[in-house]
Amino acid sequence: MGTVTAKQLKNRTGDVLRRVRSGEVVTVTVRGTSVAQFVPLSRKARVQRMRDTRASMRATVRSIAGRYRGLGTVQEFLAEKAREITQER
């Protein structure tokens, strides 16, 4: 278990995160008092978080894509958007 000061954390965040990623628990201190602890996530938690993120991104893409269904090809879509912009001017 390692200890770093808040100033060291500020100046060397990347190094501290590499230590945590390798499995070390790092405690952050402010004026000698422990205030926080960085604990590595388990592999299972990291994998689940990645799955949740991908699922969220897919849902977002589907919701956006659903708005434009029926417009045909990308070129047709862009042409329609260009017409809308021209009409607004």
Backbone torsions as a table, in degrees:
resi	resn	phi	psi	omega
1	MET	NA	129.1	-178.7
2	GLY	-106.9	162.6	178.5
3	THR	-131.3	136.9	174.7
4	VAL	-134.0	150.9	175.1
5	THR	-82.3	163.8	178.8
6	ALA	-59.9	-38.2	179.2
7	LYS	-65.2	-43.3	177.1
8	GLN	-61.7	-40.9	178.3
9	LEU	-61.1	-43.5	179.8
10	LYS	-61.6	-43.9	-175.2
11	ASN	-82.8	-23.0	-174.2
12	ARG	-133.6	43.2	-177.6
13	THR	-55.8	-44.4	-179.2
14	GLY	-58.9	-43.3	179.1
15	ASP	-63.9	-42.6	180.0
16	VAL	-63.2	-43.9	-179.8
17	LEU	-65.8	-34.3	175.6
18	ARG	-64.0	-39.4	177.7
19	ARG	-63.6	-43.5	179.5
20	VAL	-65.1	-43.0	-179.8
21	ARG	-60.4	-32.8	179.9
22	SER	-79.2	-2.0	174.2
23	GLY	113.7	-1.6	-178.0
24	GLU	-83.2	141.8	172.8
25	VAL	-91.9	127.0	-176.5
26	VAL	-118.7	127.7	178.2
27	THR	-100.7	135.7	178.7
28	VAL	-102.9	132.9	179.3
29	THR	-118.9	151.0	172.8
30	VAL	-126.9	115.7	-177.8
31	ARG	52.1	41.1	175.3
32	GLY	85.5	-4.9	180.0
33	THR	-103.7	129.2	178.3
34	SER	-68.1	129.1	-178.2
35	VAL	-122.9	-20.1	-178.0
36	ALA	-156.6	161.6	177.6
37	GLN	-140.5	131.4	174.5
38	PHE	-96.3	122.1	-178.8
39	VAL	-122.5	131.7	-179.4
40	PRO	-66.6	142.6	174.7
41	LEU	-74.3	149.3	175.1
42	SER	-70.1	158.5	179.1
43	ARG	-58.5	-40.1	-179.8
44	LYS	-61.0	-42.5	179.6
45	ALA	-66.0	-39.7	178.9
46	ARG	-64.7	-43.9	-179.7
47	VAL	-63.4	-43.8	-180.0
48	GLN	-63.3	-40.1	178.9
49	ARG	-63.1	-40.7	178.2
50	MET	-64.2	-41.4	178.4
51	ARG	-62.3	-44.3	179.4
52	ASP	-61.8	-41.3	179.8
53	THR	-64.2	-45.7	178.8
54	ARG	-62.2	-42.0	179.5
55	ALA	-62.5	-40.6	178.8
56	SER	-64.0	-42.4	179.2
57	MET	-65.0	-41.3	178.7
58	ARG	-62.5	-42.2	179.0
59	ALA	-61.8	-40.6	178.7
60	THR	-63.4	-46.0	-179.9
61	VAL	-62.8	-42.4	179.4
62	ARG	-63.0	-40.5	-179.0
63	SER	-66.8	-38.2	178.3
64	ILE	-69.8	-44.7	-178.4
65	ALA	-63.5	-34.0	-179.5
66	GLY	-61.7	-30.3	-179.9
67	ARG	-67.8	-25.1	-172.6
68	TYR	-109.7	10.2	178.5
69	ARG	-63.9	147.2	177.0
70	GLY	87.2	0.4	179.9
71	LEU	-90.1	-7.2	177.4
72	GLY	89.4	-140.5	-175.2
73	THR	-76.8	169.9	177.5
74	VAL	-62.0	-41.0	179.7
75	GLN	-61.9	-40.8	178.3
76	GLU	-65.1	-40.8	178.5
77	PHE	-61.2	-47.8	-179.0
78	LEU	-64.5	-37.9	177.8
79	ALA	-63.5	-41.9	178.4
80	GLU	-63.1	-42.7	178.7
81	LYS	-64.7	-39.4	177.7
82	ALA	-62.4	-41.1	177.7
83	ARG	-62.8	-42.5	179.6
84	GLU	-61.8	-42.3	-179.7
85	ILE	-65.9	-41.4	179.7
86	THR	-62.7	-41.4	-179.6
87	GLN	-66.7	-31.1	-178.9
88	GLU	-71.2	-24.3	-176.6
89	ARG	-80.4	NA	NA
